[in-house]
Amino acid sequence: MKGILKKKIDNYYLIEKQKEARAVVLDGYPCWLTVDPANYCNLQCPLCPTGQGRGSRPKKALPFAVFKRVMDELGPYLIHADFCNWGEPLLNEDLCGMIEYAKRFRIHTKLDTNMNVFDEKKAEEIISSGLDKIILSIDGATQESYQKYRVKGDLEKVIRNIKILVERRKRMNRANPRIEWQFLVFRHNEVEMQDARKMAADLGVDEINFTPPYTGSIEWLTTLEPFRSKYYEINGEKVEFRKPGEKTVCNWLWDGITVNSSGSVSPCCSVEDAKDDFCGNISEDAFDKIWNGKMYAEARKHVANHAEKPEKESRNVCLRCDHVGWSNHMDIEFILRKMEKEVNGAD
């Protein structure tokens, strides 16, 4: 087992070295995966492309066979896998099997869910799969507040489902998945933050985090400065929190990959439209053909040069990007340190 982890660690440092050198063609593999089990949802969140029904991608659940192909090729190198992007992952009946298969490769796994599609059987399957962390998207402490953003969501049902998950985890004597309540702070729910903290503690949730939403709409933005998004509007003018002259590097192009429910590949988790996916489909094409293909090379060169002005007419979505570095990975180094301790036999 330590050999599996060492391979991941060696690959991570190879990629970091190549990222520092701004290499365009890579010898290493991505260590971070975002995979979309299902790109459709049971809710209609008004700021979400899926909730708005923009329909930029055909509705589809990722077939297990395609996921297995991804794991068989990338699994030995991946450190972390996120199971969620444009839809509700629990709508894919193969989800728990996918997580279980990923855990064969010693990959740290995380699932994001609105927790409206859940029952006792699903709780046992998720716990048994070996899932490391589950993020519960709940933005309010009352139904009135919660449903303003989580349209068609039922807070009473969600609370009941959390109790099922906590109880089953305790009964099965498992520490995982770690349960985190994620609360997007909006203008309408900011007064319920303290109530949500108490609810989380009473329910046995391990952690509650309050997060700024990605929106420029003053209607939704909270008055609490720490939870305002990275950009907002004042008198119709877009104001960015990025400091003047600040240069950021997008890690995605060197160490991360997004696999959509169709098997297509996006350079990061923020690519909404199918027309902006990079050439190739991981269900059919050799991974290296995509990873070191023309579009990835073009994107790496652009970001490595700290290009400050997006090329709005470019076919390459990375060249058009105006928020380089905003969606970089979280916790990857923390997970890596734990792996290194296990390999080195440290307590």
Secondary structure, 3 states (H helix, E strand, C coil): CHHHHHHHHHHHHHHHHHHHCCCCCCCCCCCEEEECCECCCCCCCCCCCCCCCCCCCCCCECCHHHHHHHHHHHCCCCCEEEECCCCCHHHCCCHHHHHHHHHCCCCEEEEEECCCCCCHHHHHHHHHHCCCEEEEECCCCCHHHHHHHCCCCCHHHHHHHHHHHHHHHHHCCCCCCEEEEEEECECCCHHHHHHHHHHHHHHCCCEEEEECCCCCCCCCECCCHHHCCCEEEECCEEEECCCCCCCCCCCHHHHEEEECCCCEEECCCCCCCHHHCEEEECCCCCHHHHHCCHHHHHHHHHHHCCCCCCCCCCCCHHHHCCCCCCCCCCCHHHHHHHHHHHHHCCC
